[in-house]
Amino acid sequence: MASLDRIEQLSCDRTILLLRLKDLTRICDAVRLSAGLGKHQVERLEAAKKLISDLEGSD
């Protein structure tokens, strides 16, 4: 039973992490549009968006 509890906890942790990552990318997009980001920041933002897409696709 302990392993089931751990699996549920990991699933919950993954969901929370994904939600926070989505929030952060929205904030970065807003900064990009209002103040601008450098080339490397934009590349990292796009990589984060791809990671979100990949994670959501694996559900």
Backbone as numpy.savetxt, mean C-alpha at the origin, in Angstrom:
# Nx Ny Nz CAx CAy CAz Cx Cy Cz
-5.38 -25.07 17.00 -6.20 -23.87 17.00 -5.34 -22.61 17.00
-4.17 -22.68 17.62 -3.30 -21.51 17.68 -2.86 -21.07 16.28
-2.64 -22.03 15.40 -2.21 -21.67 14.05 -3.33 -20.96 13.29
-4.58 -21.34 13.53 -5.71 -20.65 12.91 -5.79 -19.21 13.38
-5.58 -18.99 14.68 -5.59 -17.64 15.22 -4.48 -16.81 14.60
-3.32 -17.41 14.41 -2.18 -16.70 13.82 -2.47 -16.35 12.37
-3.09 -17.24 11.63 -3.45 -16.98 10.24 -4.44 -15.82 10.17
-5.43 -15.82 11.05 -6.40 -14.72 11.08 -5.71 -13.41 11.40
-4.77 -13.42 12.34 -4.04 -12.21 12.72 -3.20 -11.70 11.55
-2.52 -12.60 10.85 -1.72 -12.19 9.70 -2.59 -11.60 8.59
-3.75 -12.19 8.38 -4.67 -11.68 7.38 -5.14 -10.27 7.74
-5.44 -10.08 9.01 -5.86 -8.77 9.50 -4.72 -7.76 9.35
-3.50 -8.17 9.72 -2.33 -7.30 9.60 -2.11 -6.90 8.14
-2.26 -7.83 7.23 -2.07 -7.57 5.80 -3.10 -6.57 5.31
-4.34 -6.72 5.75 -5.41 -5.81 5.35 -5.13 -4.40 5.85
-4.72 -4.29 7.10 -4.40 -2.98 7.67 -3.23 -2.35 6.94
-2.20 -3.13 6.66 -1.04 -2.62 5.94 -1.43 -2.12 4.56
-2.26 -2.87 3.86 -2.70 -2.47 2.53 -3.51 -1.17 2.59
-4.40 -1.04 3.56 -5.18 0.18 3.70 -4.29 1.39 3.98
-3.31 1.22 4.83 -2.39 2.33 5.14 -1.53 2.68 3.93
-1.10 1.68 3.18 -0.31 1.94 1.98 -1.14 2.72 0.96
-2.41 2.37 0.83 -3.29 3.10 -0.08 -3.46 4.55 0.37
-3.62 4.76 1.68 -3.72 6.12 2.21 -2.47 6.93 1.89
-1.31 6.32 2.11 -0.05 7.01 1.84 0.12 7.35 0.37
-0.30 6.46 -0.51 -0.16 6.77 -1.94 -1.12 7.88 -2.34
-2.29 7.94 -1.73 -3.22 9.05 -2.01 -2.61 10.38 -1.57
-1.98 10.39 -0.40 -1.32 11.60 0.10 -0.20 12.01 -0.85
0.61 11.05 -1.25 1.72 11.35 -2.17 1.21 11.86 -3.51
0.10 11.31 -3.99 -0.49 11.80 -5.24 -0.92 13.25 -5.08
-1.52 13.57 -3.95 -1.95 14.95 -3.70 -0.75 15.90 -3.68
0.33 15.47 -3.03 1.55 16.29 -3.00 2.12 16.43 -4.41
2.11 15.35 -5.14 2.64 15.38 -6.51 1.88 16.40 -7.35
0.57 16.43 -7.20 -0.25 17.34 -8.00 -0.15 18.78 -7.53
0.00 19.00 -6.22 0.01 20.37 -5.71 1.40 20.99 -5.66
2.39 20.26 -5.24 3.73 20.83 -5.05 4.76 20.21 -5.97
4.45 19.06 -6.48 5.39 18.37 -7.35 6.31 17.44 -6.57
6.66 16.36 -7.20 7.62 15.41 -6.65 8.77 15.28 -7.64
9.91 14.91 -7.12 11.05 14.65 -7.99 10.88 13.34 -8.74
11.73 13.13 -9.73 11.64 11.93 -10.57 11.68 10.64 -9.74
12.58 10.57 -8.77 12.72 9.34 -7.98 11.52 9.13 -7.06
10.95 10.23 -6.53 9.76 10.09 -5.70 8.58 9.58 -6.52
8.46 10.09 -7.75 7.38 9.62 -8.63 7.57 8.14 -8.94
8.81 7.73 -9.18 9.09 6.31 -9.46 8.70 5.44 -8.26
9.02 5.90 -7.05 8.65 5.13 -5.85 7.14 5.09 -5.67
6.47 6.21 -5.97 5.02 6.24 -5.88 4.40 5.25 -6.85
4.89 5.22 -8.07 4.38 4.27 -9.06 4.65 2.82 -8.64
5.81 2.57 -8.03 6.12 1.23 -7.54 5.16 0.83 -6.42
4.83 1.77 -5.55 3.88 1.49 -4.47 2.50 1.18 -5.04
2.08 1.93 -6.05 0.78 1.67 -6.68 0.75 0.28 -7.32
1.86 -0.11 -7.95 1.93 -1.44 -8.56 1.86 -2.52 -7.48
2.54 -2.30 -6.35 2.50 -3.25 -5.25 1.07 -3.41 -4.74
0.36 -2.30 -4.58 -1.04 -2.36 -4.13 -1.86 -3.18 -5.12
-1.69 -2.90 -6.39 -2.43 -3.63 -7.42 -2.12 -5.12 -7.38
-0.85 -5.45 -7.22 -0.45 -6.86 -7.14 -1.04 -7.54 -5.92
-1.02 -6.84 -4.78 -1.57 -7.41 -3.55 -3.07 -7.62 -3.65
-3.76 -6.65 -4.23 -5.21 -6.79 -4.38 -5.55 -7.89 -5.37
-4.72 -8.08 -6.37 -4.96 -9.13 -7.35 -4.71 -10.52 -6.82
-3.92 -10.62 -5.74 -3.60 -11.94 -5.19 -4.64 -12.43 -4.19
-5.65 -11.60 -3.91 -6.71 -12.01 -2.96 -7.62 -13.05 -3.54
